[in-house]
Amino acid sequence: MAQKAVFYHAGCPVCVDAETRLALALDPRQFDVEIVHLGEKRGRIAEAEAAGVKSVPALVIAGKPYHVNFGAALSDLKG
């Protein structure tokens, strides 16, 4: 069974590049990847925070956040 992975991003160039190079490159037999654009789905910012995400882009696998690069702080997305 595939592990759940959630890729949070804000649509910035850094985020889009990370989505293409990292999130979409994960083996679908091993990972069920959900892409969440927090600029479009602001209601999920609290979920990302609860998962330990501090900035985007970030990939959460098995409840652990992996911050890929710095595109935007979550606090910037709230405003």
N, C-alpha and C positions, 0 to 999 in steps of 0.2 A: 504494500500500500504506500502511496506517495505521501511525503511530508507536506504539510501546509507551509507555504512561504508567501509573505505579503511584501510587496515592493511599494513603498510610499514615496511619492514625489510631488513636485509642485509645477511641473511643466517647463522648468527652466532648461536651458541648453545642457547644463551639467547633468540634470535629471534624465533628460531624454537620451543622452549618450549612455548613461549608466543603465537605463532600461534596456536599450538595444544590446549593449555589450555584456551585461551581467544577468539581469533578471530573465530576459528572454532566451539566454543561452543555457539556462539550467535544464538539465535532462528532465523532460516531462514524465519519464517513468519513475523518477525519484522525487520530484517536487511538483506539487499542485500550486502554481504561482498565480496570485491575484495581484493585479496592478491597480493601485489606488492613487488617483490624482487628487491630492488634497486641496488644490485650488478650485476644483470642481465639486468636490465632496467634503466641504468644510465640516459637516457633521461627524466626520470620522477622525478629526484631529485629536479629540480626547482619547479615542481608541489607540491611535499611534503613540500618544504620550504614555498611556497606561502600559504599552508594550516596551517602553523605555526609549523611544525615538526622541532624539534631541534636535536633529536637523535632517533635512532631506537632500539627496536621496538616501534612503535607508532600506535595508532588506531585513525582515524579521523571519527567522527560521526557528521553529521549535521554541518559540517564546523568547528568543535572544535577538536583540537588535545588532545589526552590522551597518555602521555608518560608512557609506561608500566614498563620499567626497562631500565637500561643503557647497551646497547650492543655496539653501535658505534655512534659517532657524525656524523651528515650529512656532515660536513666539511671533515671528514676522507674519505667519500665515493667519494668525488669530485676528489681527487688526484690520 
